Structure formats: C-alpha cells, structure tokens
Amino acid sequence: MTTEAIRAPATLEGVAALAGVSRSTVSRVVNGSNSVSADAADAVQRAIAELDYVPNRAARSLARRQTHAIALVVPEDTTRFFGEPFFAAIVNGLNDRVARSDYVLSLFIANDDADDKTTSYLRSGSVDGVLIVSHHTNDRFTDRIATAVPVVYGGRPLRPRGNDYYVDVDNVRGGRDATQYLIAQGRRRIAHIAGQLTMPAGVDRLTGFREALADAELDPHVIEDGGFTAEGAADAMRRILARRDLPDAVFIASDLMARGALEVLVTEGIGVPDDIAIIGFDDSPMATSASIKLTTMRQPSFTQGQQMADVMLELLAGRKPPYVTMLAAELVVRDSA
C-alpha cells in the first residue's frame, strides 16, 4: 500500500526560489506593486500557479496595516433604520460590490456617540474605510472619523471640507422636476412637506421645490416639516388641513412621509388626486403598497450604494476616484397625481 505524502503549503521563499527572484520581489508582486519588471512579474505569477501558493492574508494585513474591513455608519436610531426602505436599498447596493472584493462590510447604527465609543473604534485602525449614510449637521463625531480614515458619504456633506468624496442623488433637480410636474397638471396652490432640514436631502428637495415655483411665478402655499417620518408627515398634513385655504397639491420629500400624509387625507374623505394631488420621493416598495399608488421621484438607491462602494474600493487601492458622483432621480407617474 502506498500513501501519498501530504504536500506542505507553498511559501513566499519557495515561490522566490522557483521564479529565480528575491523574496521582496515576490512580496511586491503579491501586494500589487507596479515597481516590478514585466518579466519578473510573469515569472512570479507562473511560480505561484505551479506551487498553488496562497498569500497569508493576515500577515499581509499586518504588514500593510490593513484590516480588510469597511464600516457603514448610519447616524440614525434603529427604528428609522429598519423602518425606512431607503436604507435596505443602500445596504444591498453596497454589499453587491463589497461582497465581490477582499473586504467585509460592518454596520454601525450610531444615532449619537457622546461617549466616543464608535468614533474611537473607527479611528483606532480597526477598519480601512468608512461609508457614512444619512448624516446630519449635528453629527460632529463623523467629522472626527473623517480625519483619521478614508470616508465616502452617501449624500453631500452639509459642512464640506473641499476634499470630500460623496455619491449623491440630484435632489435639487428631483424636487424641481416633481414640482414642475404638479404645475404642468394645472396645480397652483402647492404645499411641501419637507424632510429634516439638518440633512442634505431635506434641504435640497426644498430648494428644488422653491426654484420650480419661482420659475412659474408662484409662491409656496405652505411648507411644513415632516421629519422624514410617517408620523411627522401625518401631523404636518393635519396642520395643513387645519388651514382655511387648502392646497391643491403637496410635494412630499419621501414616500414614507407621503404614505403617512395619504392616510390622513383618506380618513378625512379628501379625494386624491381630485382634491389634492400628492407626489412623493424615492419610489420605494411602499409607493405601490396601498390602494392609491404614489406618483413619485424614483431615487436610484441601490446604484448609489454600489457607487459608494466603488469609490471606497478605488481609494483603498491607491487610486484617485472623482470627488463627486451625481445620480439622477426619475419621475414615475401613478394614481396620486
């Protein structure tokens, strides 16, 4: 009886000997350096294939001070994170790209970091890069993270530093297009239920709303804060209905808020869109989840997540991606307007 000998794992030294180069040359090839001649690199790659050499990822990480981990930081509470379909689409897009790379994606839901726990961890070298989604003007801890590790934002920072990397939807244009559609339908008393104005998306959609009305020489009928929540938008709609002069249309800065506002209108027996037309923003699954299907601006959230990951992976590979990537929102017409 013969027993096949167990083959010992190939080593960096063994690859170097077979390729006829130094150990440092093999190390440079394995780590993706461009400082090796084409002939030497080819010899190393042939030796790697012949010996079935697998690089020691842990040793490489230590040598290059890499963890092969990317953090997704969402400065929100868990209720909003798990209740807003936007976040699921973003995470799916991020994971689509990160899963194909050598990196893993870690999630941090950090509505407040008063004790610096999250900030200290992310600044300690525990991750190679940070993706920040849904940031607010009062999220000062995100600024401290950005001084210690590469950061890519989902949405433009409200306090730009001039060298920020971000992937955003053109929310100004989206707000303008939504409002122009209502104007084209003959609506003239147009109200707006805004998202949080501590967030870029809330500010920019309001800006687009104002611009479209100004172009048509119209004034905003009323602007109410809905806080990017269904409950906040329902309260905002009740305040609008309490006014003596009702609007004939409302542009609402998210589908989640639009659903909350629609429930109030249905309860009060107000016809949609005959009495009041409604247009939302996102084209999330809830846009079609009720009997009155939402006219809305389709936000490419999955693509936004993909492109955020692409920018981060480019940065971590030592390349120079564009600072700003801007995506377009698209009008989707359904029942509500």
C-alpha positions as CSV (number, residue, x, y, z in Angstrom):
1,M,0.0,0.0,0.0
2,T,1.3,3.4,-0.9
3,T,0.4,6.6,0.9
4,E,0.5,9.9,-0.9
5,A,2.6,12.4,1.0
6,I,0.8,15.5,2.3
7,R,2.1,18.5,0.5
8,A,3.3,21.3,2.7
9,P,1.8,24.7,1.9
10,A,3.9,26.8,-0.5
11,T,5.8,29.6,1.0
12,L,7.0,33.0,-0.2
13,E,10.5,31.7,-0.2
14,G,9.6,28.7,-2.3
15,V,7.9,30.9,-4.9
16,A,11.0,33.2,-5.0
17,A,13.3,30.2,-5.5
18,L,11.3,28.7,-8.3
19,A,10.9,32.1,-10.0
20,G,14.6,33.0,-9.6
21,V,13.9,36.3,-7.9
22,S,14.2,37.7,-4.4
23,R,11.7,37.3,-1.7
24,S,11.0,41.0,-1.7
25,T,10.2,40.9,-5.4
26,V,7.6,38.2,-4.8
27,S,6.1,40.2,-2.0
28,R,5.8,43.3,-4.2
29,V,4.0,41.2,-6.9
30,V,1.6,39.7,-4.4
31,N,0.8,43.1,-2.9
32,G,0.1,44.6,-6.4
33,S,3.1,46.9,-6.7
34,N,4.0,48.4,-10.1
35,S,7.7,48.5,-9.3
36,V,8.5,45.1,-10.7
37,S,9.5,44.4,-14.3
38,A,7.1,42.6,-16.5
39,D,9.4,39.6,-16.9
40,A,9.9,39.2,-13.2
41,A,6.2,39.6,-12.5
42,D,5.4,36.9,-15.1
43,A,7.9,34.5,-13.6
44,V,6.4,35.1,-10.1
45,Q,2.9,34.5,-11.4
46,R,3.9,31.2,-13.1
47,A,5.6,30.0,-9.9
48,I,2.5,31.0,-7.8
49,A,0.3,29.0,-10.2
50,E,2.7,26.0,-10.2
51,L,3.1,25.8,-6.4
52,D,-0.5,26.8,-5.8
53,Y,0.7,29.5,-3.4
54,V,-1.9,31.2,-1.3
55,P,-0.8,34.5,0.3
56,N,-1.1,34.8,4.0
57,R,-3.8,37.4,4.3
58,A,-3.3,38.1,8.0
59,A,0.5,38.7,7.5
60,R,-0.2,41.0,4.6
61,S,-2.7,42.9,6.6
62,L,-0.3,43.4,9.4
63,A,2.5,44.5,7.1
64,R,0.3,46.9,5.2
65,R,-1.7,47.9,8.3
66,Q,-4.9,46.8,6.6
67,T,-7.9,45.1,8.2
68,H,-9.9,44.3,5.0
69,A,-13.0,45.7,6.8
70,I,-15.1,48.6,5.7
71,A,-17.6,50.2,8.1
72,L,-21.0,51.5,7.2
73,V,-22.0,54.2,9.7
74,V,-25.7,55.3,9.8
75,P,-26.3,58.2,12.3
76,E,-29.9,57.2,13.0
77,D,-31.9,55.3,15.6
78,T,-32.8,51.7,14.9
79,T,-36.5,52.5,14.4
80,R,-35.8,54.7,11.4
81,F,-33.0,52.5,10.0
82,F,-35.2,49.4,10.0
83,G,-38.4,51.3,9.0
84,E,-37.1,53.2,6.0
85,P,-36.8,51.2,2.8
86,F,-34.1,53.6,1.5
87,F,-31.5,52.0,3.9
88,A,-32.2,48.5,2.7
89,A,-31.6,49.5,-0.9
90,I,-28.4,51.3,0.0
91,V,-27.1,48.3,2.0
92,N,-27.9,45.9,-0.8
93,G,-26.1,48.1,-3.3
94,L,-23.0,48.4,-1.0
95,N,-23.0,44.6,-0.3
96,D,-23.3,43.9,-4.0
97,R,-19.9,45.5,-4.6
98,V,-18.1,44.7,-1.3
99,A,-19.0,41.0,-1.5
100,R,-17.0,40.8,-4.7
101,S,-13.9,42.3,-3.1
102,D,-11.5,41.2,-0.4
103,Y,-13.3,43.3,2.1
104,V,-16.1,42.7,4.6
105,L,-18.8,45.2,5.4
106,S,-19.6,46.1,9.1
107,L,-22.7,48.1,10.1
108,F,-22.7,50.7,12.9
109,I,-26.0,52.4,13.8
110,A,-24.9,55.4,15.8
111,N,-27.6,57.9,16.4
112,D,-25.3,59.6,19.0
113,D,-21.8,58.9,20.0
114,A,-21.5,61.1,23.1
115,D,-19.1,58.6,24.8
116,D,-16.9,58.4,21.6
117,K,-17.2,54.6,21.6
118,T,-17.9,54.3,17.9
119,T,-15.6,57.1,16.9
120,S,-12.7,55.7,18.9
121,Y,-13.1,52.3,17.4
122,L,-13.2,53.6,13.9
123,R,-10.2,55.9,14.4
124,S,-8.1,53.1,16.0
125,G,-7.2,51.4,12.8
126,S,-9.9,48.7,13.2
127,V,-11.3,49.4,9.7
128,D,-9.7,50.6,6.4
129,G,-12.5,52.9,5.3
130,V,-15.9,54.3,6.4
131,L,-19.1,54.8,4.5
132,I,-21.5,57.3,6.1
133,V,-25.2,57.5,5.1
134,S,-27.9,59.8,6.4
135,H,-25.7,62.3,8.2
136,H,-27.0,65.4,10.0
137,T,-25.5,68.8,10.6
138,N,-25.2,68.0,14.3
139,D,-23.3,64.7,13.8
140,R,-19.9,66.2,14.8
141,F,-18.5,62.7,15.5
142,T,-18.5,61.9,11.8
143,D,-16.1,64.8,11.2
144,R,-13.6,63.2,13.7
145,I,-13.9,59.9,11.9
146,A,-13.1,61.6,8.5
147,T,-9.8,63.0,9.9
148,A,-8.5,59.5,10.6
149,V,-9.7,57.2,7.9
150,P,-10.9,57.4,4.3
151,V,-14.6,58.3,4.2
152,V,-17.2,58.2,1.4
153,Y,-20.5,59.9,2.1
154,G,-23.9,58.9,0.8
155,G,-25.2,62.4,0.0
156,R,-23.2,65.7,0.0
157,P,-21.9,66.7,3.4
158,L,-23.6,69.8,4.8
159,R,-20.2,71.1,6.1
160,P,-18.0,70.3,3.1
161,R,-14.2,70.4,3.6
162,G,-13.4,70.7,-0.1
163,N,-11.9,67.2,-0.4
164,D,-14.9,65.1,0.5
165,Y,-15.8,62.0,-1.5
166,Y,-19.6,61.6,-1.9
167,V,-22.2,59.9,-4.1
168,D,-25.5,61.8,-4.2
169,V,-28.8,61.9,-6.0
170,D,-29.5,65.3,-7.6
171,N,-32.1,66.2,-5.0
172,V,-32.4,69.8,-6.1
173,R,-33.3,68.7,-9.7
174,G,-35.6,66.0,-8.3
175,G,-37.5,68.5,-6.2
176,R,-37.7,70.8,-9.1
177,D,-39.0,68.1,-11.5
178,A,-41.6,66.9,-9.0
179,T,-43.0,70.4,-8.5
180,Q,-42.9,71.3,-12.2
181,Y,-44.9,68.2,-12.9
182,L,-47.6,69.4,-10.5
183,I,-47.6,72.8,-12.1
184,A,-47.9,71.3,-15.5
185,Q,-51.0,69.4,-14.2
186,G,-52.6,72.8,-13.5
187,R,-51.9,72.9,-9.8
188,R,-51.2,76.4,-8.4
189,R,-51.6,76.1,-4.6
190,I,-48.7,73.7,-4.0
191,A,-47.6,72.9,-0.4
192,H,-44.5,71.0,0.6
193,I,-43.9,68.6,3.5
194,A,-40.2,68.7,4.0
195,G,-37.7,66.2,5.4
196,Q,-35.3,67.1,8.2
197,L,-33.5,70.3,7.3
198,T,-30.5,69.1,9.1
199,M,-30.0,66.7,6.3
200,P,-28.8,67.4,2.7
201,A,-31.7,65.6,1.1
202,G,-34.2,67.6,3.0
203,V,-32.5,70.9,2.2
204,D,-32.0,70.2,-1.5
205,R,-35.6,68.9,-2.2
206,L,-37.0,72.0,-0.6
207,T,-34.6,74.1,-2.7
208,G,-35.8,72.4,-5.9
209,F,-39.5,73.0,-4.8
210,R,-38.8,76.7,-4.3
211,E,-37.0,77.0,-7.6
212,A,-39.8,75.5,-9.6
213,L,-42.4,77.7,-8.0
214,A,-40.2,80.8,-8.6
215,D,-39.8,79.9,-12.3
216,A,-43.6,79.7,-12.6
217,E,-44.0,83.0,-10.6
218,L,-45.8,81.1,-7.8
219,D,-45.4,81.3,-4.0
220,P,-45.3,78.2,-1.8
221,H,-48.7,77.6,-0.4
222,V,-47.3,76.4,2.8
223,I,-44.2,74.4,4.0
224,E,-44.4,72.0,6.9
225,D,-41.7,69.9,8.5
226,G,-42.4,66.1,8.4
227,G,-39.0,65.0,9.7
228,F,-38.7,62.1,7.2
229,T,-41.2,60.0,9.3
230,A,-44.7,58.8,8.6
231,E,-45.9,60.2,11.9
232,G,-44.3,63.5,11.3
233,A,-45.8,63.8,7.9
234,A,-49.3,62.8,9.2
235,D,-49.0,65.6,11.8
236,A,-47.9,68.0,9.1
237,M,-50.8,67.1,6.9
238,R,-53.2,67.7,9.7
239,R,-51.7,71.2,10.2
240,I,-52.2,71.9,6.5
241,L,-55.8,70.8,6.6
242,A,-56.4,73.0,9.6
243,R,-55.8,76.0,7.5
244,R,-58.8,77.7,5.9
245,D,-57.2,77.8,2.4
246,L,-56.4,74.2,1.3
247,P,-53.7,73.4,-1.2
248,D,-54.5,71.6,-4.5
249,A,-51.2,69.6,-4.4
250,V,-48.5,68.6,-2.0
251,F,-44.9,67.6,-2.9
252,I,-43.7,65.4,0.0
253,A,-40.0,64.7,0.4
254,S,-40.2,60.9,0.8
255,D,-42.5,58.1,0.1
256,L,-42.6,57.1,3.8
257,M,-43.9,60.6,4.6
258,A,-46.3,60.5,1.7
259,R,-47.9,57.3,3.0
260,G,-48.5,58.9,6.4
261,A,-50.0,62.0,4.7
262,L,-52.2,60.0,2.4
263,E,-53.7,58.1,5.4
264,V,-54.8,61.4,6.9
265,L,-56.4,62.5,3.6
266,V,-58.2,59.2,3.2
267,T,-59.5,59.4,6.8
268,E,-60.7,63.0,6.2
269,G,-62.5,62.0,3.0
270,I,-60.4,64.2,0.8
271,G,-60.1,62.9,-2.8
272,V,-56.6,62.1,-4.1
273,P,-55.8,63.4,-6.7
274,D,-59.0,65.2,-7.5
275,D,-59.0,67.5,-4.4
276,I,-55.3,67.3,-3.5
277,A,-52.6,65.7,-5.7
278,I,-49.7,64.0,-3.9
279,I,-46.2,63.3,-5.2
280,G,-43.5,61.6,-3.1
281,F,-39.8,60.9,-3.5
282,D,-37.9,57.5,-3.5
283,D,-40.1,55.0,-5.4
284,S,-39.7,52.6,-2.5
285,P,-41.9,49.5,-2.2
286,M,-44.4,51.4,-0.2
287,A,-45.2,53.6,-3.2
288,T,-47.3,50.8,-4.5
289,S,-48.4,49.1,-1.3
290,A,-51.7,50.8,-0.9
291,S,-54.9,51.3,-3.0
292,I,-53.7,54.8,-4.0
293,K,-50.4,54.2,-5.8
294,L,-47.9,57.0,-5.4
295,T,-46.6,59.3,-8.1
296,T,-43.0,59.8,-7.0
297,M,-39.5,60.5,-8.0
298,R,-37.5,57.3,-8.4
299,Q,-34.3,57.5,-6.4
300,P,-31.6,55.0,-7.6
301,S,-30.6,54.0,-4.0
302,F,-29.2,50.5,-5.0
303,T,-27.0,52.2,-7.6
304,Q,-26.0,54.8,-5.1
305,G,-24.8,52.1,-2.7
306,Q,-22.9,50.3,-5.5
307,Q,-21.1,53.5,-6.5
308,M,-20.3,54.5,-2.9
309,A,-18.6,51.1,-2.5
310,D,-16.8,51.6,-5.9
311,V,-15.4,54.9,-4.8
312,M,-14.2,53.5,-1.5
313,L,-12.6,50.4,-3.1
314,E,-10.8,52.8,-5.6
315,L,-9.5,54.8,-2.7
316,L,-8.2,51.7,-0.8
317,A,-6.5,50.5,-4.0
318,G,-4.5,53.7,-4.0
319,R,-6.3,55.2,-7.0
320,K,-8.0,58.6,-7.3
321,P,-11.8,58.4,-8.0
322,P,-13.8,61.6,-8.6
323,Y,-14.8,63.5,-5.5
324,V,-18.4,63.8,-6.6
325,T,-20.7,61.3,-8.3
326,M,-24.1,62.6,-9.0
327,L,-27.1,60.4,-9.9
328,A,-30.5,61.5,-11.4
329,A,-34.0,60.9,-10.0
330,E,-36.7,59.9,-12.4
331,L,-40.4,60.8,-12.3
332,V,-42.8,57.8,-12.0
333,V,-46.5,58.7,-12.6
334,R,-49.2,56.7,-10.9
335,D,-52.5,57.4,-9.2
336,S,-51.9,60.1,-6.7
337,A,-51.0,62.9,-9.1
